[in-house]
Amino acid sequence: MTTTSGLPSLVTRVGTGFDVHVLETGRPLILCGVTVPHEQGLAGHSDADVGIHALCDAIYGALAEGDIGRHFPPSEMKWKDADSARFMRHAAERIAARGGILVNADVTLICEQPKITPHAPAMIARLAELLGVPVSRISVKATTTEKLGFTGRKEGIAAQAAVSILVPLDHAEG
């Protein structure tokens, strides 16, 4: 379907994602594609990058294409210790396959430590690179739970993400 000007009609699709992993000694801490100095890293089947995992789920949700586990099942050994950048690139490819445009992506990391602010610019740059968009479309920030719950006890890190994607109406249904 096109507008009277001949341009395709676009619909806005919004998605949200959430992920959490436990902290474990002996693993690197990778958040939003960036290795962050810390005495512990996140445990998981892949590299356990909660920021990228939440963002992938937000994209897949906006496109009504399930979640990261549907595309990269943890039951498959080929994804063991996988670099989550591969998952992010796949999510970007799914946007492109639908003729879509990522309007913005917003990631919130939830942890007491490490402090995220010093690393946020590198995280934003890395996500923008993986998604093929300008850094102005990406936000990465952090909050704490005021020492409440598992993140407050420094047992794990959580992330939530939201995206807005424009998709041509004739591709909106997949």
N, CA and C atoms as an extended XYZ file, in Angstrom:
522
Properties=species:S:1:pos:R:3:atomname:S:1:resname:S:1:resid:I:1 pbc="F F F"
N         0.839       -1.161        0.000 N   MET     1
C         0.000        0.000        0.000 CA  MET     1
C         0.892        1.235        0.000 C   MET     1
N         0.492        2.230       -0.782 N   THR     2
C         1.269        3.465       -0.846 CA  THR     2
C         0.377        4.653       -0.532 C   THR     2
N         1.019        5.755       -0.227 N   THR     3
C         0.300        7.000        0.004 CA  THR     3
C         0.014        7.637       -1.343 C   THR     3
N        -0.715        8.737       -1.344 N   THR     4
C        -1.015        9.433       -2.596 CA  THR     4
C         0.242        9.980       -3.253 C   THR     4
N         1.312       10.145       -2.486 N   SER     5
C         2.573       10.633       -3.053 CA  SER     5
C         3.397        9.497       -3.651 C   SER     5
N         2.903        8.271       -3.555 N   GLY     6
C         3.631        7.126       -4.093 CA  GLY     6
C         4.587        6.483       -3.113 C   GLY     6
N         4.731        7.074       -1.929 N   LEU     7
C         5.597        6.495       -0.903 CA  LEU     7
C         4.840        5.399       -0.161 C   LEU     7
N         5.563        4.408        0.332 N   PRO     8
C         4.867        3.344        1.059 CA  PRO     8
C         4.263        3.863        2.365 C   PRO     8
N         3.110        3.343        2.710 N   SER     9
C         2.510        3.653        4.010 CA  SER     9
C         3.298        2.915        5.075 C   SER     9
N         3.658        3.619        6.120 N   LEU    10
C         4.455        3.028        7.193 CA  LEU    10
C         3.616        2.895        8.456 C   LEU    10
N         3.848        1.815        9.174 N   VAL    11
C         3.225        1.635       10.477 CA  VAL    11
C         4.332        1.560       11.518 C   VAL    11
N         4.039        2.059       12.695 N   THR    12
C         4.998        2.010       13.794 CA  THR    12
C         4.776        0.739       14.584 C   THR    12
N         5.851       -0.003       14.776 N   ARG    13
C         5.812       -1.214       15.600 CA  ARG    13
C         6.694       -0.954       16.819 C   ARG    13
N         6.195       -1.284       17.995 N   VAL    14
C         6.920       -1.075       19.247 CA  VAL    14
C         7.142       -2.429       19.900 C   VAL    14
N         8.343       -2.638       20.427 N   GLY    15
C         8.636       -3.890       21.122 CA  GLY    15
C         9.394       -3.624       22.404 C   GLY    15
N         9.238       -4.542       23.353 N   THR    16
C         9.987       -4.469       24.605 CA  THR    16
C        10.677       -5.801       24.846 C   THR    16
N        11.770       -5.755       25.573 N   GLY    17
C        12.497       -6.974       25.910 CA  GLY    17
C        13.060       -6.884       27.313 C   GLY    17
N        13.324       -8.046       27.886 N   PHE    18
C        13.878       -8.125       29.238 CA  PHE    18
C        14.774       -9.347       29.300 C   PHE    18
N        15.882       -9.230       30.017 N   ASP    19
C        16.753      -10.384       30.225 CA  ASP    19
C        17.472      -10.221       31.554 C   ASP    19
N        17.906      -11.334       32.104 N   VAL    20
C        18.635      -11.339       33.368 CA  VAL    20
C        19.591      -12.524       33.362 C   VAL    20
N        20.767      -12.319       33.919 N   HIS    21
C        21.736      -13.407       34.088 CA  HIS    21
C        22.426      -13.241       35.437 C   HIS    21
N        22.847      -14.351       35.976 N   VAL    22
C        23.538      -14.372       37.258 CA  VAL    22
C        25.016      -14.023       37.049 C   VAL    22
N        25.599      -13.332       38.013 N   LEU    23
C        27.034      -13.037       37.982 CA  LEU    23
C        27.820      -14.250       38.467 C   LEU    23
N        28.965      -14.464       37.827 N   GLU    24
C        29.793      -15.637       38.127 CA  GLU    24
C        31.264      -15.266       37.969 C   GLU    24
N        32.082      -15.729       38.883 N   THR    25
C        33.521      -15.499       38.806 CA  THR    25
C        34.108      -16.308       37.652 C   THR    25
N        35.111      -15.726       36.989 N   GLY    26
C        35.815      -16.440       35.931 CA  GLY    26
C        35.268      -16.220       34.537 C   GLY    26
N        34.320      -15.316       34.389 N   ARG    27
C        33.780      -15.000       33.060 CA  ARG    27
C        33.944      -13.508       32.807 C   ARG    27
N        34.139      -13.115       31.550 N   PRO    28
C        34.186      -11.684       31.246 CA  PRO    28
C        32.785      -11.085       31.341 C   PRO    28
N        32.711       -9.815       31.689 N   LEU    29
C        31.435       -9.114       31.733 CA  LEU    29
C        31.267       -8.349       30.426 C   LEU    29
N        30.303       -8.767       29.645 N   ILE    30
C        30.026       -8.133       28.357 CA  ILE    30
C        28.625       -7.546       28.427 C   ILE    30
N        28.546       -6.241       28.219 N   LEU    31
C        27.275       -5.530       28.267 CA  LEU    31
C        27.136       -4.669       27.024 C   LEU    31
N        26.074       -4.867       26.285 N   CYS    32
C        25.812       -4.111       25.052 CA  CYS    32
C        27.002       -4.182       24.103 C   CYS    32
N        27.625       -5.359       24.045 N   GLY    33
C        28.716       -5.595       23.113 CA  GLY    33
C        30.075       -5.097       23.555 C   GLY    33
N        30.181       -4.598       24.777 N   VAL    34
C        31.428       -4.025       25.281 CA  VAL    34
C        31.890       -4.815       26.508 C   VAL    34
N        33.168       -5.182       26.529 N   THR    35
C        33.729       -5.843       27.706 CA  THR    35
C        33.993       -4.782       28.769 C   THR    35
N        33.377       -4.983       29.928 N   VAL    36
C        33.453       -4.021       31.028 CA  VAL    36
C        34.303       -4.630       32.140 C   VAL    36
N        35.345       -3.935       32.591 N   PRO    37
C        36.163       -4.473       33.682 CA  PRO    37
C        35.323       -4.689       34.946 C   PRO    37
N        35.353       -5.902       35.452 N   HIS    38
C        34.608       -6.249       36.666 CA  HIS    38
C        35.121       -7.594       37.155 C   HIS    38
N        35.029       -7.828       38.454 N   GLU    39
C        35.558       -9.082       39.011 CA  GLU    39
C        34.718      -10.297       38.640 C   GLU    39
N        33.504      -10.088       38.145 N   GLN    40
C        32.648      -11.192       37.728 CA  GLN    40
C        32.040      -10.888       36.371 C   GLN    40
N        31.632      -11.948       35.681 N   GLY    41
C        30.915      -11.813       34.428 CA  GLY    41
C        29.571      -12.498       34.549 C   GLY    41
N        28.808      -12.468       33.481 N   LEU    42
C        27.481      -13.068       33.492 CA  LEU    42
C        27.533      -14.491       32.961 C   LEU    42
N        26.842      -15.378       33.650 N   ALA    43
C        26.784      -16.785       33.254 CA  ALA    43
C        25.603      -16.984       32.311 C   ALA    43
N        25.810      -17.827       31.321 N   GLY    44
C        24.733      -18.139       30.391 CA  GLY    44
C        25.224      -19.068       29.313 C   GLY    44
N        24.305      -19.487       28.442 N   HIS    45
C        24.658      -20.402       27.364 CA  HIS    45
C        25.576      -19.711       26.353 C   HIS    45
N        25.244      -18.457       26.018 N   SER    46
C        26.091      -17.675       25.110 CA  SER    46
C        27.024      -16.823       25.971 C   SER    46
N        27.388      -15.638       25.482 N   ASP    47
C        28.222      -14.748       26.300 CA  ASP    47
C        27.409      -14.012       27.371 C   ASP    47
N        26.091      -14.241       27.390 N   ALA    48
C        25.184      -13.731       28.430 CA  ALA    48
C        25.083      -12.205       28.468 C   ALA    48
N        25.197      -11.560       27.326 N   ASP    49
C        25.096      -10.105       27.241 CA  ASP    49
C        23.625       -9.699       27.395 C   ASP    49
N        23.234       -9.352       28.622 N   VAL    50
C        21.827       -9.045       28.894 CA  VAL    50
C        21.310       -7.851       28.093 C   VAL    50
N        22.166       -6.874       27.827 N   GLY    51
C        21.743       -5.709       27.055 CA  GLY    51
C        21.351       -6.081       25.643 C   GLY    51
N        22.209       -6.831       24.972 N   ILE    52
C        21.904       -7.266       23.609 CA  ILE    52
C        20.732       -8.232       23.603 C   ILE    52
N        20.661       -9.133       24.558 N   HIS    53
C        19.558      -10.099       24.580 CA  HIS    53
C        18.212       -9.389       24.737 C   HIS    53
N        18.140       -8.408       25.642 N   ALA    54
C        16.894       -7.660       25.826 CA  ALA    54
C        16.548       -6.875       24.566 C   ALA    54
N        17.556       -6.291       23.922 N   LEU    55
C        17.323       -5.518       22.709 CA  LEU    55
C        16.868       -6.414       21.561 C   LEU    55
N        17.469       -7.585       21.422 N   CYS    56
C        17.007       -8.537       20.402 CA  CYS    56
C        15.546       -8.902       20.638 C   CYS    56
N        15.192       -9.207       21.883 N   ASP    57
C        13.803       -9.555       22.186 CA  ASP    57
C        12.854       -8.407       21.855 C   ASP    57
N        13.275       -7.171       22.109 N   ALA    58
C        12.439       -6.019       21.772 CA  ALA    58
C        12.220       -5.933       20.264 C   ALA    58
N        13.278       -6.155       19.490 N   ILE    59
C        13.159       -6.112       18.027 CA  ILE    59
C        12.281       -7.245       17.527 C   ILE    59
N        12.556       -8.467       17.982 N   TYR    60
C        11.733       -9.600       17.547 CA  TYR    60
C        10.277       -9.390       17.950 C   TYR    60
N        10.047       -8.827       19.126 N   GLY    61
C         8.681       -8.557       19.564 CA  GLY    61
C         7.993       -7.533       18.679 C   GLY    61
N         8.697       -6.462       18.325 N   ALA    62
C         8.113       -5.437       17.454 CA  ALA    62
C         7.744       -6.012       16.092 C   ALA    62
N         8.519       -6.983       15.635 N   LEU    63
C         8.266       -7.611       14.334 CA  LEU    63
C         7.334       -8.819       14.448 C   LEU    63
N         6.885       -9.132       15.663 N   ALA    64
C         6.044      -10.312       15.935 CA  ALA    64
C         6.740      -11.588       15.476 C   ALA    64
N         8.042      -11.671       15.796 N   GLU    65
C         8.849      -12.829       15.406 CA  GLU    65
C         9.399      -13.566       16.627 C   GLU    65
N         8.634      -13.594       17.704 N   GLY    66
C         9.042      -14.378       18.862 CA  GLY    66
C        10.105      -13.700       19.690 C   GLY    66
N        11.037      -14.528       20.177 N   ASP    67
C        12.093      -14.022       21.041 CA  ASP    67
C        13.435      -14.619       20.628 C   ASP    67
N        14.471      -14.234       21.330 N   ILE    68
C        15.826      -14.666       20.982 CA  ILE    68
C        15.961      -16.189       21.028 C   ILE    68
N        15.268      -16.833       21.968 N   GLY    69
C        15.332      -18.292       22.079 CA  GLY    69
C        14.730      -19.013       20.888 C   GLY    69
N        13.783      -18.380       20.222 N   ARG    70
C        13.202      -18.970       19.003 CA  ARG    70
C        14.221      -18.969       17.864 C   ARG    70
N        14.996      -17.916       17.783 N   HIS    71
C        15.974      -17.785       16.700 CA  HIS    71
C        17.293      -18.482       17.020 C   HIS    71
N        17.650      -18.511       18.304 N   PHE    72
C        18.924      -19.093       18.746 CA  PHE    72
C        18.675      -19.968       19.973 C   PHE    72
N        18.099      -21.145       19.788 N   PRO    73
C        17.720      -21.979       20.936 CA  PRO    73
C        18.920      -22.356       21.812 C   PRO    73
N        18.807      -22.141       23.132 N   PRO    74
C        19.909      -22.517       24.020 CA  PRO    74
C        20.132      -24.026       24.079 C   PRO    74
N        19.186      -24.788       23.562 N   SER    75
C        19.352      -26.247       23.517 CA  SER    75
C        20.323      -26.676       22.420 C   SER    75
N        20.668      -25.762       21.516 N   GLU    76
C        21.593      -26.070       20.422 CA  GLU    76
C        23.014      -25.678       20.829 C   GLU    76
N        23.892      -26.649       20.828 N   MET    77
C        25.271      -26.426       21.272 CA  MET    77
C        26.028      -25.423       20.400 C   MET    77
N        25.598      -25.216       19.160 N   LYS    78
C        26.327      -24.269       18.306 CA  LYS    78
C        26.262      -22.837       18.846 C   LYS    78
N        25.325      -22.570       19.766 N   TRP    79
C        25.235      -21.233       20.349 CA  TRP    79
C        25.960      -21.134       21.686 C   TRP    79
N        26.589      -22.224       22.135 N   LYS    80
C        27.339      -22.227       23.391 CA  LYS    80
C        28.480      -21.211       23.305 C   LYS    80
N        28.529      -20.296       24.244 N   ASP    81
C        29.542      -19.233       24.319 CA  ASP    81
C        29.546      -18.314       23.096 C   ASP    81
N        28.442      -18.269       22.356 N   ALA    82
C        28.360      -17.430       21.154 CA  ALA    82
C        28.457      -15.950       21.512 C   ALA    82
N        29.055      -15.195       20.616 N   ASP    83
C        29.129      -13.744       20.733 CA  ASP    83
C        27.742      -13.185       20.414 C   ASP    83
N        27.150      -12.473       21.343 N   SER    84
C        25.803      -11.939       21.144 CA  SER    84
C        25.729      -10.914       20.016 C   SER    84
N        26.865      -10.416       19.559 N   ALA    85
C        26.866       -9.524       18.397 CA  ALA    85
C        26.226      -10.225       17.204 C   ALA    85
N        26.420      -11.514       17.114 N   ARG    86
C        25.803      -12.288       16.024 CA  ARG    86
C        24.275      -12.227       16.120 C   ARG    86
N        23.746      -12.303       17.334 N   PHE    87
C        22.299      -12.226       17.533 CA  PHE    87
C        21.778      -10.838       17.154 C   PHE    87
N        22.549       -9.806       17.526 N   MET    88
C        22.141       -8.435       17.233 CA  MET    88
C        22.119       -8.186       15.729 C   MET    88
N        23.143       -8.694       15.034 N   ARG    89
C        23.173       -8.544       13.571 CA  ARG    89
C        21.967       -9.233       12.939 C   ARG    89
N        21.608      -10.410       13.448 N   HIS    90
C        20.451      -11.133       12.923 CA  HIS    90
C        19.174      -10.310       13.123 C   HIS    90
N        19.006       -9.719       14.297 N   ALA    91
C        17.828       -8.890       14.555 CA  ALA    91
C        17.786       -7.708       13.583 C   ALA    91
N        18.942       -7.090       13.321 N   ALA    92
C        19.010       -5.989       12.353 CA  ALA    92
C        18.642       -6.477       10.955 C   ALA    92
N        19.091       -7.666       10.599 N   GLU    93
C        18.744       -8.247        9.295 CA  GLU    93
C        17.242       -8.492        9.180 C   GLU    93
N        16.596       -8.866       10.267 N   ARG    94
C        15.146       -9.099       10.256 CA  ARG    94
C        14.399       -7.782       10.030 C   ARG    94
N        14.906       -6.687       10.606 N   ILE    95
C        14.295       -5.378       10.347 CA  ILE    95
C        14.403       -5.066        8.857 C   ILE    95
N        15.604       -5.230        8.304 N   ALA    96
C        15.834       -4.930        6.888 CA  ALA    96
C        14.987       -5.819        5.984 C   ALA    96
N        14.856       -7.093        6.330 N   ALA    97
C        14.075       -8.025        5.511 CA  ALA    97
C        12.610       -7.605        5.433 C   ALA    97
N        12.153       -6.917        6.437 N   ARG    98
C        10.767       -6.443        6.458 CA  ARG    98
C        10.650       -5.038        5.856 C   ARG    98
N        11.767       -4.503        5.340 N   GLY    99
C        11.755       -3.153        4.792 CA  GLY    99
C        11.642       -2.096        5.870 C   GLY    99
N        12.043       -2.461        7.091 N   GLY   100
C        11.854       -1.585        8.236 CA  GLY   100
C        12.996       -0.629        8.495 C   GLY   100
N        12.714        0.312        9.363 N   ILE   101
C        13.686        1.311        9.803 CA  ILE   101
C        13.626        1.361       11.326 C   ILE   101
N        14.762        1.172       11.967 N   LEU   102
C        14.818        1.325       13.418 CA  LEU   102
C        14.799        2.813       13.739 C   LEU   102
N        13.738        3.268       14.368 N   VAL   103
C        13.615        4.678       14.727 CA  VAL   103
C        14.459        4.967       15.959 C   VAL   103
N        14.315        4.125       16.987 N   ASN   104
C        15.149        4.272       18.173 CA  ASN   104
C        15.160        2.978       18.971 C   ASN   104
N        16.202        2.836       19.770 N   ALA   105
C        16.338        1.709       20.691 CA  ALA   105
C        16.806        2.269       22.021 C   ALA   105
N        16.190        1.801       23.094 N   ASP   106
C        16.492        2.292       24.433 CA  ASP   106
C        16.747        1.095       25.339 C   ASP   106
N        17.941        1.028       25.916 N   VAL   107
C        18.326       -0.074       26.801 CA  VAL   107
C        18.588        0.481       28.198 C   VAL   107
N        18.033       -0.176       29.200 N   THR   108
C        18.321        0.153       30.596 CA  THR   108
C        18.958       -1.059       31.249 C   THR   108
N        20.164       -0.889       31.752 N   LEU   109
C        20.853       -1.941       32.498 CA  LEU   109
C        20.555       -1.733       33.977 C   LEU   109
N        20.248       -2.816       34.676 N   ILE   110
C        19.837       -2.736       36.073 CA  ILE   110
C        20.857       -3.483       36.922 C   ILE   110
N        21.669       -2.718       37.665 N   CYS   111
C        22.725       -3.328       38.479 CA  CYS   111
C        23.249       -2.308       39.492 C   CYS   111
N        23.822       -2.826       40.567 N   GLU   112
C        24.489       -1.970       41.548 CA  GLU   112
C        25.910       -1.653       41.080 C   GLU   112
N        26.566       -2.668       40.527 N   GLN   113
C        27.925       -2.539       40.005 CA  GLN   113
C        28.047       -3.420       38.780 C   GLN   113
N        28.890       -3.061       37.863 N   PRO   114
C        29.740       -1.877       37.804 CA  PRO   114
C        28.926       -0.640       37.435 C   PRO   114
N        29.535        0.498       37.586 N   LYS   115
C        28.906        1.733       37.149 CA  LYS   115
C        28.922        1.743       35.622 C   LYS   115
N        27.786        2.028       35.026 N   ILE   116
C        27.617        1.935       33.574 CA  ILE   116
C        27.974        3.234       32.860 C   ILE   116
N        27.720        4.373       33.481 N   THR   117
C        27.897        5.666       32.810 CA  THR   117
C        29.235        5.816       32.095 C   THR   117
N        30.373        5.423       32.684 N   PRO   118
C        31.639        5.583       31.960 CA  PRO   118
C        31.729        4.741       30.680 C   PRO   118
N        30.938        3.687       30.601 N   HIS   119
C        31.002        2.770       29.460 CA  HIS   119
C        29.871        2.990       28.456 C   HIS   119
N        28.886        3.803       28.825 N   ALA   120
C        27.709        3.991       27.975 CA  ALA   120
C        28.042        4.490       26.567 C   ALA   120
N        28.943        5.463       26.381 N   PRO   121
C        29.236        5.895       25.010 CA  PRO   121
C        29.769        4.762       24.126 C   PRO   121
N        30.637        3.912       24.671 N   ALA   122
C        31.155        2.779       23.892 CA  ALA   122
C        30.046        1.779       23.594 C   ALA   122
N        29.144        1.573       24.542 N   MET   123
C        28.019        0.658       24.332 CA  MET   123
C        27.093        1.180       23.242 C   MET   123
N        26.808        2.468       23.296 N   ILE   124
C        25.959        3.091       22.277 CA  ILE   124
C        26.602        2.948       20.904 C   ILE   124
N        27.890        3.238       20.816 N   ALA   125
C        28.602        3.128       19.537 CA  ALA   125
C        28.577        1.697       19.010 C   ALA   125
N        28.781        0.736       19.893 N   ARG   126
C        28.795       -0.670       19.462 CA  ARG   126
C        27.418       -1.119       18.982 C   ARG   126
N        26.372       -0.779       19.719 N   LEU   127
C        25.025       -1.161       19.288 CA  LEU   127
C        24.668       -0.490       17.964 C   LEU   127
N        25.014        0.786       17.816 N   ALA   128
C        24.741        1.491       16.558 CA  ALA   128
C        25.462        0.814       15.398 C   ALA   128
N        26.706        0.420       15.633 N   GLU   129
C        27.475       -0.283       14.599 CA  GLU   129
C        26.794       -1.597       14.215 C   GLU   129
N        26.412       -2.387       15.201 N   LEU   130
C        25.789       -3.688       14.927 CA  LEU   130
C        24.442       -3.551       14.227 C   LEU   130
N        23.715       -2.491       14.558 N   LEU   131
C        22.392       -2.276       13.975 CA  LEU   131
C        22.433       -1.471       12.685 C   LEU   131
N        23.585       -0.865       12.387 N   GLY   132
C        23.719       -0.080       11.162 CA  GLY   132
C        22.922        1.214       11.192 C   GLY   132
N        22.885        1.860       12.358 N   VAL   133
C        22.143        3.114       12.501 CA  VAL   133
C        23.036        4.162       13.154 C   VAL   133
N        22.662        5.441       13.053 N   PRO   134
C        23.429        6.479       13.746 CA  PRO   134
C        23.315        6.330       15.266 C   PRO   134
N        24.341        6.771       15.977 N   VAL   135
C        24.326        6.694       17.443 CA  VAL   135
C        23.170        7.495       18.039 C   VAL   135
N        22.673        8.473       17.312 N   SER   136
C        21.566        9.294       17.820 CA  SER   136
C        20.277        8.496       17.997 C   SER   136
N        20.223        7.296       17.462 N   ARG   137
C        19.024        6.458       17.599 CA  ARG   137
C        19.127        5.448       18.740 C   ARG   137
N        20.249        5.461       19.454 N   ILE   138
C        20.495        4.463       20.503 CA  ILE   138
C        20.674        5.153       21.848 C   ILE   138
N        20.047        4.590       22.871 N   SER   139
C        20.224        5.070       24.240 CA  SER   139
C        20.593        3.886       25.124 C   SER   139
N        21.597        4.072       25.947 N   VAL   140
C        21.963        3.082       26.968 CA  VAL   140
C        22.126        3.838       28.277 C   VAL   140
N        21.433        3.366       29.284 N   LYS   141
C        21.516        3.994       30.598 CA  LYS   141
C        21.407        2.906       31.650 C   LYS   141
N        21.538        3.303       32.896 N   ALA   142
C        21.487        2.313       33.977 CA  ALA   142
C        20.704        2.853       35.154 C   ALA   142
N        20.262        1.919       35.944 N   THR   143
C        19.623        2.245       37.212 CA  THR   143
C        19.963        1.143       38.202 C   THR   143
N        19.651        1.389       39.453 N   THR   144
C        19.826        0.360       40.480 CA  THR   144
C        18.449        0.014       41.034 C   THR   144
N        18.422       -0.980       41.889 N   THR   145
C        17.187       -1.306       42.603 CA  THR   145
C        17.303       -0.885       44.065 C   THR   145
N        18.175        0.105       44.319 N   GLU   146
C        18.380        0.627       45.674 CA  GLU   146
C        18.698       -0.499       46.661 C   GLU   146
N        19.558       -1.409       46.188 N   LYS   147
C        20.057       -2.541       46.984 CA  LYS   147
C        18.978       -3.570       47.334 C   LYS   147
N        17.873       -3.556       46.606 N   LEU   148
C        16.808       -4.535       46.806 CA  LEU   148
C        16.920       -5.658       45.776 C   LEU   148
N        16.514       -6.853       46.149 N   GLY   149
C        16.455       -7.980       45.220 CA  GLY   149
C        17.821       -8.495       44.813 C   GLY   149
N        17.811       -9.399       43.806 N   PHE   150
C        19.058      -10.052       43.391 CA  PHE   150
C        20.054       -9.076       42.786 C   PHE   150
N        19.575       -8.047       42.063 N   THR   151
C        20.534       -7.070       41.530 CA  THR   151
C        21.094       -6.219       42.665 C   THR   151
N        20.264       -5.916       43.642 N   GLY   152
C        20.717       -5.150       44.804 CA  GLY   152
C        21.746       -5.891       45.633 C   GLY   152
N        21.628       -7.222       45.653 N   ARG   153
C        22.603       -8.052       46.370 CA  ARG   153
C        23.813       -8.379       45.495 C   ARG   153
N        23.851       -7.822       44.297 N   LYS   154
C        24.952       -8.009       43.341 CA  LYS   154
C        25.092       -9.468       42.913 C   LYS   154
N        23.962      -10.153       42.802 N   GLU   155
C        23.951      -11.552       42.357 CA  GLU   155
C        23.781      -11.674       40.847 C   GLU   155
N        23.310      -10.614       40.217 N   GLY   156
C        23.079      -10.668       38.776 CA  GLY   156
C        22.852       -9.283       38.215 C   GLY   156
N        22.670       -9.250       36.909 N   ILE   157
C        22.387       -8.008       36.189 CA  ILE   157
C        21.178       -8.265       35.303 C   ILE   157
N        20.301       -7.279       35.236 N   ALA   158
C        19.120       -7.357       34.380 CA  ALA   158
C        19.180       -6.231       33.353 C   ALA   158
N        18.398       -6.386       32.299 N   ALA   159
C        18.289       -5.340       31.283 CA  ALA   159
C        16.877       -5.337       30.729 C   ALA   159
N        16.418       -4.148       30.420 N   GLN   160
C        15.160       -4.023       29.693 CA  GLN   160
C        15.413       -3.123       28.495 C   GLN   160
N        14.634       -3.334       27.441 N   ALA   161
C        14.835       -2.564       26.217 CA  ALA   161
C        13.493       -2.278       25.565 C   ALA   161
N        13.459       -1.182       24.836 N   ALA   162
C        12.288       -0.821       24.040 CA  ALA   162
C        12.775       -0.323       22.690 C   ALA   162
N        12.019       -0.638       21.652 N   VAL   163
C        12.354       -0.171       20.310 CA  VAL   163
C        11.105        0.347       19.614 C   VAL   163
N        11.338        1.226       18.667 N   SER   164
C        10.303        1.690       17.754 CA  SER   164
C        10.829        1.451       16.345 C   SER   164
N        10.035        0.758       15.542 N   ILE   165
C        10.446        0.395       14.185 CA  ILE   165
C         9.341        0.808       13.221 C   ILE   165
N         9.707        1.459       12.127 N   LEU   166
C         8.760        1.752       11.053 CA  LEU   166
C         8.843        0.630       10.030 C   LEU   166
N         7.692        0.097        9.657 N   VAL   167
C         7.633       -1.003        8.695 CA  VAL   167
C         6.589       -0.649        7.639 C   VAL   167
N         6.902       -0.857        6.345 N   PRO   168
C         5.888       -0.630        5.316 CA  PRO   168
C         4.646       -1.471        5.600 C   PRO   168
N         3.485       -0.885        5.398 N   LEU   169
C         2.228       -1.558        5.709 CA  LEU   169
C         2.126       -2.918        5.030 C   LEU   169
N         2.608       -3.028        3.809 N   ASP   170
C         2.514       -4.313        3.113 CA  ASP   170
C         3.492       -5.349        3.646 C   ASP   170
N         4.430       -4.950        4.514 N   HIS   171
C         5.356       -5.886        5.165 CA  HIS   171
C         5.072       -6.021        6.663 C   HIS   171
N         4.101       -5.279        7.158 N   ALA   172
C         3.839       -5.262        8.595 CA  ALA   172
C         3.346       -6.607        9.108 C   ALA   172
N         2.723       -7.382        8.237 N   GLU   173
C         2.181       -8.673        8.661 CA  GLU   173
C         3.170       -9.801        8.479 C   GLU   173
N         4.378       -9.503        8.019 N   GLY   174
C         5.428      -10.511        7.898 CA  GLY   174
C         5.315      -11.268        6.648 C   GLY   174
